[in-house]
Amino acid sequence: MLRFVLSLMLLAVFALPAAYADDRIGFREITEPDESRPLHVALWYPTKDARPEISVAENPVFYGVSAVRDAKAADGSHPLVLLSHGFGGSFRNLSWLAAALAREGYVVAAVDHPGTTTFDRDPEKAARLWERPRDLSRVLDALLADHSLSIAATRIAAIGHSLGGWTVAELAGARFDAGLVTQDCETRFGAIACKLFAGLGIGRSAAATEKLGSDLRDARIGAVVTLDLGLARGFTPESLDDIHIPFLVIAAGVDIAKDEAAKAEVAATNQDSRYLAEYLPQSTTTTAEIADALHFSFLQICKPGAVDLIEENAPGEGIVCKDGGGRARADIHRDVAQRIITFLAKSLPPE
C-alpha cells in the first residue's frame, strides 16, 4: 500500500516553502542505539548558524524544507516536540510542521519506527505495536541527556499523524483493548482496516494482547496532539477519561473511507478522532475538524505533476496528493500549524 510514494521519500532535498522563511533551522540526524531496535531520529531546532542551508525531505513527488545541517542550536532553553509518523511513513512526513515549530523555538524530534516505516517494513517488528510509544520515550531519554540542545524538561509535547496519533495517545495514558478492535471487525471497521490490524499483530496472541494493553504512559509528556489518528476506537473509554494533560484532537473533515474516488487501501477514518473527543475530559481537550482536509493533507506538499507521476507507477495511489478541494495543502498546513502553535503556547508556558 502506497509503496511507490513512500519509497520516493528515501530521496532527500529541497528548499523551504516561503511561509516560514524568516528564521533559520538547524537539522541533524542521530541514531539511538539498541541491539534489537536501533532508532533513526531527525532533529530540527532553532539556530543562528549563518552557513549555507541544505535541502531536507524532498523527492520527485513532495517538497521539503531548508535547514543548516549539524548547526549549533540557538542559545537558551527549548521546549521539545516528539513527532510520530503513520504506518509506512517516515520522519519526513511532518517536516513542514517540524519547520514551523522550530521557527517558534522548539526542538523537534521525529523518529522512524522500526517495522512500520518507509525504511523498514518488517512484519515481525510491525506486530510489536507497543514498542512505538516506547520508541518516543527512549528518544526523550536521549535528548534530555544531550545538553547541546538545552531541552526544557517541563515543556515536552508529542504529536502524531494516523498510527502516530495512536502512538502519542498511548504516551498520554490511553490504554488499548484488542478485543474492541477484533470483535466483529469487518462489520465495524471494514476488510481493509481488519487486514491492517492483523498485520500489526492485534489479537494475534494472548501475550501480545497483554503487552498491547499495558500502561505505556510517559509522565514527562505535558501535551499531546493527534492528526487524523487511527485505531483510537480500541482505546478504553475509562483510560481516555483518565487523561488530564492538554490534548488537541485534529481530524480531517473529509472521511477518506467514504470518498468514492479513493482507490488506495487506506484504513483511516475521522470516526477515531470523534471517538477521542467523546471520551477525553472536556476540560483539558480541544477539538478541531479541518473541513477541507483529507487524511493525507497532513503529509508534505505535492509538486506539480506529482499525481501523474504516482499513477504511472502505482495506479490509485495518487490519493496522497488529494485534499478536500476547498484550499491548497499549503493553506491547510498554515491553518493546522497555527492551531498547534497556539495550543502548545497555552499548554506548555515558559517557566
C-alpha positions in Angstrom: 0.0 0.0 0.0 1.4 3.3 -1.1 4.9 1.7 -1.6 5.8 3.7 -4.6 5.1 7.0 -3.0 6.7 6.0 0.3 9.8 4.7 -1.4 10.3 8.1 -3.0 10.6 9.6 0.4 14.1 7.9 0.6 15.3 10.8 -1.6 16.2 14.0 0.2 16.2 17.6 -0.6 14.5 20.9 -1.4 14.0 24.4 -0.2 11.5 25.6 2.3 8.1 26.9 1.2 8.0 30.7 1.7 5.5 30.7 4.5 8.2 30.2 7.2 11.2 31.9 5.6 12.3 34.4 8.3 14.3 32.3 10.8 16.9 29.6 10.4 16.6 26.0 11.3 19.3 23.5 12.3 19.0 19.9 11.3 20.8 16.8 12.2 20.2 13.0 12.3 21.2 10.7 15.2 20.8 7.0 16.0 19.6 5.9 19.4 21.4 2.5 19.6 19.9 -0.7 20.7 20.9 -4.2 19.6 17.4 -5.3 18.7 15.7 -1.9 17.9 18.0 0.9 16.9 16.2 4.2 16.2 16.9 6.7 13.5 15.9 10.2 14.7 15.8 13.5 12.7 16.1 16.7 14.7 15.0 20.2 13.8 15.8 23.2 16.1 16.4 27.0 16.0 19.8 28.1 15.1 21.8 31.3 14.4 24.3 29.5 12.3 24.9 31.5 9.1 26.4 28.7 7.0 24.6 27.8 3.7 21.4 25.8 4.0 20.9 22.4 2.5 17.7 20.8 1.4 15.9 18.2 3.5 13.0 15.8 2.8 12.2 16.5 -0.9 11.7 13.9 -3.6 10.1 13.8 -7.1 6.7 13.9 -5.5 7.0 16.1 -2.4 8.6 19.4 -1.5 10.7 19.6 1.7 12.3 22.2 3.9 15.6 24.0 4.1 18.0 23.8 7.1 21.6 24.1 8.2 23.0 20.6 8.7 24.7 19.9 12.0 24.3 23.5 13.1 24.7 24.6 16.7 21.4 25.1 18.5 20.5 28.7 19.4 21.2 29.6 23.0 18.6 29.3 25.7 16.2 26.6 26.9 14.0 25.0 24.3 10.6 23.1 24.6 10.6 19.8 22.9 8.1 18.2 20.5 8.3 14.5 19.6 6.8 13.5 16.2 5.4 10.1 15.3 4.7 9.1 11.6 1.9 7.0 10.3 2.0 3.4 9.0 4.6 3.1 6.3 5.7 6.7 6.6 8.9 8.3 7.9 10.4 11.3 9.7 9.9 13.3 6.5 6.1 13.2 6.6 5.7 16.1 9.1 8.7 18.0 8.1 6.6 21.0 7.3 5.3 21.1 10.8 8.7 20.5 12.3 10.0 23.6 10.4 7.1 25.7 11.7 7.7 24.6 15.3 11.5 25.1 15.1 10.9 28.7 13.9 8.9 29.1 17.1 11.8 28.0 19.3 11.0 24.3 19.6 13.4 21.4 19.3 11.5 18.8 17.2 12.5 15.1 17.1 10.9 12.7 14.6 11.7 9.0 14.9 11.4 6.3 12.3 9.5 3.5 14.0 11.1 0.1 13.0 8.7 -2.2 11.2 6.2 0.5 10.2 8.4 3.0 8.4 9.3 3.5 4.7 12.8 2.3 5.5 11.9 -0.8 7.5 8.7 -2.7 6.6 9.4 -5.8 8.7 6.2 -7.6 9.6 7.5 -9.0 12.9 8.6 -5.6 14.1 5.3 -4.1 13.0 3.5 -6.6 15.1 5.2 -5.3 18.2 3.0 -2.2 18.2 3.6 -1.5 21.9 7.2 -0.6 21.0 6.1 2.5 19.2 5.3 4.6 22.3 8.5 3.2 23.9 10.5 4.5 20.9 9.5 8.0 21.7 10.2 7.6 25.4 13.7 6.2 24.5 14.3 9.3 22.3 13.2 11.5 25.1 15.7 9.9 27.5 18.5 10.6 25.0 17.5 14.2 24.3 17.2 15.1 27.9 20.8 13.8 28.3 22.0 15.8 25.3 22.9 19.2 26.9 23.8 20.7 23.5 20.1 21.1 22.8 19.1 22.5 26.3 15.7 20.8 26.5 13.2 22.3 28.9 12.3 19.2 30.8 8.9 20.6 31.9 7.9 21.7 28.4 7.5 18.5 26.3 4.8 17.6 23.9 4.1 14.7 21.4 2.4 14.9 18.0 1.4 12.1 15.7 -0.4 11.5 12.4 -2.5 8.4 11.7 -0.9 5.5 13.5 1.4 8.1 15.0 -1.6 9.7 16.6 -2.4 6.3 18.3 1.2 6.3 19.4 1.2 9.6 21.2 -2.2 9.0 22.7 -0.6 5.9 24.4 2.0 8.2 25.8 -0.7 10.3 27.3 -2.2 7.3 29.1 -4.7 5.8 26.6 -5.0 2.0 27.1 -5.7 -0.3 24.2 -8.1 -3.3 24.4 -7.5 -5.5 21.4 -11.0 -7.0 21.9 -12.6 -3.7 21.0 -11.0 -3.9 17.6 -11.2 -7.6 16.8 -14.7 -8.3 17.8 -17.0 -8.1 14.7 -14.0 -6.3 13.0 -15.3 -6.3 9.4 -18.7 -5.1 10.4 -17.3 -2.3 12.5 -14.2 -1.3 10.6 -14.2 -3.0 7.1 -12.0 -5.5 5.4 -9.1 -3.1 4.7 -8.8 -2.0 8.3 -9.0 -5.5 9.6 -6.2 -6.6 7.3 -4.1 -3.8 8.7 -5.0 -4.6 12.3 -3.9 -8.2 11.7 -0.6 -7.0 10.2 0.0 -5.0 13.3 -0.4 -8.1 15.4 -3.6 -7.1 17.1 -5.3 -10.1 18.5 -2.5 -12.4 17.4 -1.8 -13.9 20.8 -2.6 -13.6 24.5 0.9 -12.4 25.2 0.8 -9.7 22.5 -2.7 -8.6 23.7 -1.4 -8.2 27.2 1.6 -6.1 26.1 -0.5 -4.0 23.9 -2.9 -3.3 26.7 -0.2 -2.3 29.2 0.2 1.2 30.6 2.6 3.0 28.2 2.1 6.4 29.7 5.1 8.7 29.9 4.5 11.2 32.7 7.1 13.7 31.2 4.7 14.4 28.3 2.8 17.6 29.1 0.6 17.9 26.0 -0.5 15.8 23.0 -1.8 16.5 19.5 -3.3 13.9 17.2 -3.7 14.5 13.5 -6.5 12.3 12.0 -5.3 9.4 14.1 -6.3 5.7 13.6 -7.1 2.7 15.9 -8.5 5.1 18.5 -11.7 3.0 18.9 -9.6 0.4 20.5 -8.8 2.7 23.5 -10.9 2.0 26.6 -13.3 4.9 27.5 -12.1 4.7 31.1 -8.4 5.3 30.2 -9.3 8.2 28.0 -11.4 9.8 30.7 -8.3 9.5 33.0 -6.1 11.6 30.7 -5.8 15.1 32.3 -3.0 16.7 30.3 -3.9 19.2 27.5 -5.0 17.3 24.4 -5.6 18.7 20.9 -7.6 16.4 18.5 -7.4 17.5 14.9 -9.4 15.5 12.3 -9.7 15.6 8.6 -13.2 16.8 7.7 -13.3 14.6 4.5 -13.5 11.0 5.5 -11.3 9.1 3.2 -13.1 5.8 3.9 -16.2 7.3 2.3 -14.6 9.0 -0.6 -15.7 7.2 -3.8 -12.6 8.4 -5.6 -10.2 6.9 -3.1 -8.9 3.7 -4.6 -5.9 3.3 -2.3 -6.2 0.7 0.5 -6.2 3.1 3.4 -7.5 2.2 6.9 -8.3 5.7 8.0 -11.5 7.4 9.2 -12.3 10.5 11.2 -14.5 8.4 13.4 -11.4 7.7 15.5 -10.9 11.4 16.2 -14.5 11.8 17.1 -14.3 8.8 19.5 -11.4 10.5 21.3 -13.3 13.8 21.5 -16.3 11.9 23.0 -14.4 10.2 25.9 -11.5 12.6 26.7 -12.2 15.1 29.5 -13.8 18.2 28.1 -11.9 20.5 30.5 -8.5 19.6 29.0 -9.4 18.7 25.4 -9.6 20.9 22.3 -11.0 19.5 19.1 -10.9 20.8 15.5 -12.1 19.2 12.3 -10.5 20.7 9.2 -13.4 20.7 6.8 -11.4 20.6 3.5 -8.6 18.3 4.7 -8.3 14.6 3.7 -6.2 12.1 5.6 -3.1 12.8 3.5 -3.4 16.6 3.8 -1.1 16.2 6.8 1.7 15.0 4.6 4.2 17.2 2.6 3.0 19.4 -0.2 2.9 17.6 -3.6 4.8 19.1 -6.6 3.0 19.9 -9.9 2.6 16.7 -11.9 3.0 14.5 -8.8 -0.3 12.7 -9.2 0.5 11.7 -12.8 3.9 10.5 -11.8 2.5 8.4 -9.0 -0.3 7.0 -11.1 2.1 5.9 -13.8 3.9 3.7 -11.3 1.2 2.8 -8.8 -2.4 3.3 -10.0 -4.8 4.5 -7.3 -2.1 5.9 -5.0 -2.3 9.5 -6.3 -4.8 9.9 -3.4 -1.8 11.0 -1.3 -1.8 14.3 -3.1 -5.6 14.8 -2.8 -7.2 17.3 -0.4 -10.8 18.2 0.2 -10.9 20.8 -2.6 -11.5 23.9 -0.5 -7.9 25.1 -0.1 -4.4 24.3 -1.3 -2.5 22.0 1.0 -0.1 24.8 1.9 -3.0 26.8 3.3 -4.2 23.8 5.3 -0.7 23.4 6.7 -0.6 27.0 7.8 -4.0 26.6 9.5 -3.0 23.4 11.3 0.4 24.7 12.3 -1.1 27.9 13.8 -3.6 25.9 15.7 -0.9 23.7 17.1 1.4 26.6 17.9 -1.4 28.4 19.8 -2.3 25.2 21.7 1.3 24.5 22.7 1.9 28.1 23.8 -1.0 27.8 26.3 -0.3 24.2 27.3 3.5 24.5 27.8 4.0 28.1 29.0 7.6 29.3 29.8 8.7 28.7 33.3 
